[in-house]
């Protein structure tokens, strides 16, 4: 089973690379049914101007469109980061059987870190879960992304501070 989890998490990591290439937070997800990938997703919130375009949601949408059903019974979602509350709720409503995630999300994780949405309601569908699959690789991908972004922002801010404002110069010239 561990070999299977690693195989599908590796595919999710490749999709996270796709997100990063689009300057999105590098999170990827695959939805699996009977050993086959039926849905793929990566973060696209910025490029699509859609706050709901998280990797998990995109994989759920892709799978639902492929199988022509909004219920995704007997499926497993592999995602590189612990789902947020929106994504955890979507897993419940889609009737996903299980979610396997890589890195924990101490800021917004809704499976175990901040909230425990998948364990909190006996009246709704229960989604089984497991965290920590290729956790170090998943976590380092996200950490490196934000370190790079902060460095780029710092360099941009420094450059802006050193350059005189064009608008201010135009006002003085006019």
Rosetta blueprint (number, residue, H / E / L):
1 X L
2 X H
3 X H
4 X H
5 X H
6 X H
7 X H
8 X H
9 X H
10 X H
11 X H
12 X H
13 X H
14 X H
15 X H
16 X H
17 X H
18 X H
19 X H
20 X H
21 X H
22 X L
23 X L
24 X L
25 X L
26 X L
27 X L
28 X E
29 X E
30 X E
31 X E
32 X E
33 X E
34 X L
35 X L
36 X E
37 X E
38 X E
39 X E
40 X E
41 X E
42 X E
43 X L
44 X L
45 X L
46 X L
47 X L
48 X L
49 X L
50 X L
51 X L
52 X L
53 X L
54 X L
55 X H
56 X H
57 X H
58 X H
59 X H
60 X H
61 X H
62 X H
63 X H
64 X H
65 X H
66 X H
67 X H
68 X L
69 X L
70 X L
71 X L
72 X L
73 X L
74 X L
75 X E
76 X E
77 X E
78 X E
79 X E
80 X E
81 X E
82 X L
83 X L
84 X L
85 X H
86 X H
87 X H
88 X H
89 X H
90 X H
91 X H
92 X H
93 X H
94 X H
95 X L
96 X L
97 X L
98 X E
99 X E
100 X E
101 X E
102 X E
103 X E
104 X L
105 X L
106 X L
107 X L
108 X L
109 X L
110 X L
111 X L
112 X L
113 X L
114 X L
115 X L
116 X L
117 X H
118 X H
119 X H
120 X L
121 X L
122 X L
123 X L
124 X L
125 X L
126 X L
127 X L
128 X E
129 X E
130 X E
131 X L
132 X L
133 X L
134 X L
135 X H
136 X H
137 X H
138 X H
139 X H
140 X H
141 X H
142 X H
143 X H
144 X H
145 X H
146 X H
147 X H
148 X H
149 X H
150 X H
151 X H
152 X H
153 X H
154 X H
155 X H
156 X H
157 X H
158 X H
159 X H
160 X H
161 X H
162 X H
163 X L
164 X L
165 X L
166 X H
167 X H
168 X H
169 X H
170 X H
171 X H
172 X H
173 X H
174 X L
